[in-house]
Amino acid sequence: MPNLELTAAERDMLRDILKNYLSDFRMEISQTDTPDYRAQLKDQEAMLNKIIDKLGKAM
């Protein structure tokens, strides 16, 4: 698996962008009526949270 090396500033910016996106993403989940699509979005939300956590621990 390839590694991605980021400077502290790049990592912080990426984490902030993902947090902002996650906020908007949660609104989309709440407005979704299709159960299968909602489940797919929930899985993506979980993955985003994992990535954000990993970026936070990389400090």
HELIX and SHEET records of a PDB file:
HELIX    1   1 ALA A    8  SER A   30  1                                  23    
HELIX    2   2 PRO A   35  LYS A   57  1                                  23    
END                                                                             
